[in-house]
Amino acid sequence: MTPAAEGGAEGAIFAGGMPAGASGGTDAGVVASSGTSAGAGSSKEGRRAAAGRRLRALDGLRLIAALAVCAYHYAGRGGDIAHAWGASAHTLFPTLSGPFSYGCLGVQLFFVISGFVICMSGWGRTPRAFAASRAARLLPAYWIAILLITAVFALPWVPFRPVSPSDLLTNLTMLQMPVGASRVLGVCWTLWAELRFYLLFALFVLWRGAGRRQVLTFCVLWTAAAVMADGSHQPLLKLVLMPEYAPFFVGGMGLYLVHRFGHDAASWSVVAVGWLLGQHYAVSEMVAPRTAHVFHHRGQLTVIALVTLSFAAVAVVTLTPVSRVDWRWLTTAGALTYPFYLVHEHLGWVLIDALRHDLPGGARPPAWAVLLGCAASMLLLAWLLHVLVERPLTPRIRRALLKSAGPPTPARSGSGPSTPARRPQRADNRAMRQRNGEKPVDAGGAGGKTPRPRQARTSGR
């Protein structure tokens, strides 16, 4: 809708991870930086064996979610896509249009995955390294998608119009939503939700050093604050705390704690509360009253089932033997997810309109062929963006950001008790005072004076 090593997993649809040492330095796989799946047990040996294992199945799940969103945009709604088709999707796909209308729930699945992977990626990273990784991962493909879609919409024969130059420049910041600029990408609202999640996670988890206690505390406090923000009806609180999306991010973080530390009541409670609140907000947003005029009336039980499936799918691909699937093509599939998500909707409108109206001789291929061909074309374009843009630019931008920020500071980990800093050696203190022109300090005194001997303390005091 980011593991301890640089270049590691990068979360959700917006953050396909990359195993360390992968070609080109791009993020192309989700790596289990530490911990173990439930199937590996909770022993230290099992966690060590699981460390560094790629979660390729999670990459595949991300692509499935992206294709679900694509199905919704192409044949599960009305609006601009109906103008591109020249008819309603109900007419063109009478059997598929209803099920495809549920494809928008792929975004909720992305948010669960993001909670898992961003939590994994933050372990052992400083906020600065995390921010550099996020910016380097998100911005190159995003900038190219913004410019490409604007250029295509500016063509005289394309029936869609680009945004104003000022709004185009604003879109390059990813902050067009809060400042009220027109959006180049219809899907950018999910990026805005992700950015707020990254900020909250960096401020309240990474700043102190990621650890089990810190993440659990953050999940509990964010959930409570989000619910209260929803009840307060204060726009600013709802903007910051995202009550409608927080349960999905929180549920993903809870699943990561289970993945890393094994089964325990606290982590599973976080997951359960995320699921219970998540289904509530999904039903509230996506199930319209029967009297409302909508493209398709979604069923409440179906929405609940799909939200449940989203949580269950992430659990299966990270906590069971499925997490050990080692099909390399899944990593490639995951690498295509983010650029595909960026370009598929608006460029899909243009391609569908051209194939349905502008072919020589008035030919009009079947709607199903256009649907499949358009999705395949967007996947091909996503592959080109990944190879030509993300692979060369992502590692360069990351290195430039880290270099410009100065020498790295060691990341703090909250997984264990903090180690107090050592006190300076007495000899070092004496040398420092001498450099400052002070008199040397004797073993027990101050300012060169001989201290009075202390009276011995007796055990009967």
Disulfide bonds with the S-S distance in Angstrom:
none
